[in-house]
Amino acid sequence: MNFEYTKKTQDLMNKVDDFMQKHLFPHENKVYDFHRNNPWKDYPELESWKKEAKKEGLWNLFLPSYYGDLSPGYSNLEYAPLAEKMGRLTWASEVFNCNAPDTGNMETIAKYGTPEQKEKWLKPIMNGEIRSAFLMTEPAVASSDATNIQTSIVRDGDDYVINGRKWWSSGAMNPHCKIYILMGKTDFNAEKHKQQSMILVPADTPGIKIIRPLQVFGSVDSPEGHAEIELSNVRVPASNILLGEGRGFEIAQGRLGPGRIHHCMRLIGVAQRALELMCKRANQREAFGRNLIKFTSVRQDIAKSECEIQQARLLTLATADKIDKFGAKEAKNLIAMIKIQVPQMACNVVDRAIQIHGGMGVSQDTPLAGYYAMARVLRLADGPDEVHMFQLGRNLAKQYEI
Ligand SMILES: Cc1cc2nc3c(=O)[nH]c(=O)nc-3n(C[C@H](O)[C@H](O)[C@H](O)COP(=O)(O)OP(=O)(O)OC[C@H]3O[C@@H](n4cnc5c(N)ncnc54)[C@H](O)[C@@H]3O)c2cc1C
């Protein structure tokens, strides 16, 4: 396996980097401050940056070339280092229309939607005109086991009627969020993995009530945000079903591949930047008569972090490559491996960077506290670590059954 970046990839990485250095990094702290004080409002420059990114061809870079005309023409392997660059600023991906949860949602509709569904919902998300959310997790049941989901989707004439309560619906607090992909049950008596379906639910449908924004470590996590939502007799046309009744589990498996690896790609950017900040601080800060970098434990923290980042980067590139060549299903073990390894790696590296910064590391004067929160929640979101280990362990041992 050779994962040297090609000239095409290197040129694109430089382009994303230049764009971020020119337009985004000068606003880094101002954007964080703005969102702390104005949750879910658009930062004043956001629209002009998006226009510029579109103009420069840095738009929807995530959608792989096998989506034909919808795709800008890059493979997952080519996209991985671009997402890493974007990940260095937790809010930057949206400028390129490459942010969660929209990337996973766009890919779901691109893969499973009808031409009408694509025209009505995929097009405006891909144009950056509206945002979307994915509603699977429920407060009442252990949602790491998706067979537990209790929300009902009942056929009534030409409609479906939905009842249930969801939470951790990322992106749903944003006023631009106009469409949900909801997972619920159309048949509570069918075989365990055939009970669930996914359906498109416009956010303004009567019966939908946003109960509250959930906080992540005490912050409402703007601009993304996470909502608790009640759905009471929410009626949508039957044509909003994705793929067909009972196919929800199948879509969920397909959906998690790309979305999960995008998170991992971004987290490598998070860890890489944390390491760079750690090195800078260690070179400058003096304690007990010498710079921190002169202490063995500090050098060990830096060395360990570099080893862990490089390992995670190569594993992520190998996963992207396997998806490109054989599809997400064939890459399922590698996908599980990066989901287990990368968020924990990023937690470890950011934690060391925080320690080396002392009190400053947990303040608003560096991005480290936000990085830590992001890395930590990604040990839960898209499935907790243990569930990926549970499945990977099962898959591996199965090969040696006698
Ligand atoms: C910031 C954030 C954003 C999110 N965004 C979304 C979103 O956009 N849409 C959405 O639908 N959901 C979202 N989620 C929800 C997330 O996917 C769930 O929290 C996750 O799947 C776990 O489900 P649960 O919270 O019900 O935990 P539970 O299912 O109750 O699990 C609790 C714990 O039990 C343990 N456990 C579970 N299974 C096993 C096992 N097999 N072996 C050992 N231990 C096990 C794990 O430690 C696990 O963390 C988000 C969550 C967070 C924190």
The ligand as a Tripos MOL2 file, in Angstrom:
@<TRIPOS>MOLECULE
LIG
   53    58     1     0     0
SMALL
NO_CHARGES

@<TRIPOS>ATOM
      1 C1        -22.6950   15.3490   20.2690 C.3       1 LIG1
      2 C2        -23.5410   14.2140   19.7840 C.ar      1 LIG1
      3 C3        -24.1110   14.2810   18.5270 C.ar      1 LIG1
      4 C4        -24.9710   13.2730   18.0950 C.ar      1 LIG1
      5 N1        -25.6080   13.4040   16.8790 N.ar      1 LIG1
      6 C5        -26.5830   12.5320   16.5560 C.ar      1 LIG1
      7 C6        -27.4120   12.7660   15.4040 C.ar      1 LIG1
      8 O1        -27.2110   13.7150   14.6480 O.2       1 LIG1
      9 N2        -28.4560   11.9100   15.1830 N.ar      1 LIG1
     10 C7        -28.7040   10.8330   15.9930 C.ar      1 LIG1
     11 O2        -29.6530   10.1030   15.7250 O.2       1 LIG1
     12 N3        -27.9280   10.5960   17.0820 N.ar      1 LIG1
     13 C8        -26.8940   11.4140   17.3900 C.ar      1 LIG1
     14 N4        -26.1400   11.2050   18.5170 N.ar      1 LIG1
     15 C9        -26.4790   10.0850   19.3960 C.3       1 LIG1
     16 C10       -25.4470    8.9770   19.4240 C.3       1 LIG1
     17 O3        -25.3710    8.3250   18.1870 O.3       1 LIG1
     18 C11       -25.8650    8.0770   20.5910 C.3       1 LIG1
     19 O4        -25.6610    8.8030   21.7870 O.3       1 LIG1
     20 C12       -25.1110    6.7750   20.6090 C.3       1 LIG1
     21 O5        -25.4610    5.9640   19.5190 O.3       1 LIG1
     22 C13       -25.3620    6.0100   21.9020 C.3       1 LIG1
     23 O6        -26.7130    5.8240   22.1440 O.3       1 LIG1
     24 P1        -27.2910    6.2010   23.5910 P.3       1 LIG1
     25 O7        -26.8980    7.6000   23.8950 O.co2     1 LIG1
     26 O8        -28.7260    5.8540   23.6210 O.co2     1 LIG1
     27 O9        -26.4630    5.2770   24.5940 O.3       1 LIG1
     28 P2        -26.8590    3.8030   25.0580 P.3       1 LIG1
     29 O10       -27.3120    3.0120   23.8970 O.co2     1 LIG1
     30 O11       -27.7410    3.9140   26.2320 O.co2     1 LIG1
     31 O12       -25.4420    3.2390   25.4910 O.3       1 LIG1
     32 C14       -24.8050    3.7080   26.6810 C.3       1 LIG1
     33 C15       -23.4750    3.0270   26.8480 C.3       1 LIG1
     34 O13       -23.6420    1.6200   26.9680 O.3       1 LIG1
     35 C16       -22.4500    0.9760   26.5890 C.3       1 LIG1
     36 N5        -22.7360   -0.0670   25.5900 N.ar      1 LIG1
     37 C17       -23.7030   -0.0660   24.6370 C.ar      1 LIG1
     38 N6        -23.5790   -1.1710   23.8750 N.ar      1 LIG1
     39 C18       -22.5260   -1.8620   24.3390 C.ar      1 LIG1
     40 C19       -21.8810   -3.0790   23.9780 C.ar      1 LIG1
     41 N7        -22.3070   -3.7820   22.9070 N.pl3     1 LIG1
     42 N8        -20.7940   -3.4940   24.6870 N.ar      1 LIG1
     43 C20       -20.3660   -2.7670   25.7570 C.ar      1 LIG1
     44 N9        -20.9190   -1.6110   26.1400 N.ar      1 LIG1
     45 C21       -21.9830   -1.1680   25.4460 C.ar      1 LIG1
     46 C22       -21.5490    2.0450   25.9710 C.3       1 LIG1
     47 O14       -20.5830    2.4630   26.9190 O.3       1 LIG1
     48 C23       -22.5220    3.1610   25.6730 C.3       1 LIG1
     49 O15       -21.9040    4.4340   25.6000 O.3       1 LIG1
     50 C24       -25.2300   12.1670   18.9360 C.ar      1 LIG1
     51 C25       -24.6290   12.0890   20.2000 C.ar      1 LIG1
     52 C26       -23.8020   13.0970   20.6290 C.ar      1 LIG1
     53 C27       -23.2100   13.0020   22.0020 C.3       1 LIG1
@<TRIPOS>BOND
     1     1     2 1
     2     2     3 ar
     3     2    52 ar
     4     3     4 ar
     5     4     5 ar
     6     4    50 ar
     7     5     6 ar
     8     6     7 ar
     9     6    13 1
    10     7     8 2
    11     7     9 ar
    12     9    10 ar
    13    10    11 2
    14    10    12 ar
    15    12    13 ar
    16    13    14 ar
    17    14    15 1
    18    14    50 ar
    19    15    16 1
    20    16    17 1
    21    16    18 1
    22    18    19 1
    23    18    20 1
    24    20    21 1
    25    20    22 1
    26    22    23 1
    27    23    24 1
    28    24    25 2
    29    24    26 1
    30    24    27 1
    31    27    28 1
    32    28    29 2
    33    28    30 1
    34    28    31 1
    35    31    32 1
    36    32    33 1
    37    33    34 1
    38    33    48 1
    39    34    35 1
    40    35    36 1
    41    35    46 1
    42    36    37 ar
    43    36    45 ar
    44    37    38 ar
    45    38    39 ar
    46    39    40 ar
    47    39    45 ar
    48    40    41 1
    49    40    42 ar
    50    42    43 ar
    51    43    44 ar
    52    44    45 ar
    53    46    47 1
    54    46    48 1
    55    48    49 1
    56    50    51 ar
    57    51    52 ar
    58    52    53 1
@<TRIPOS>SUBSTRUCTURE
     1 LIG1         1 GROUP 0 **** ****
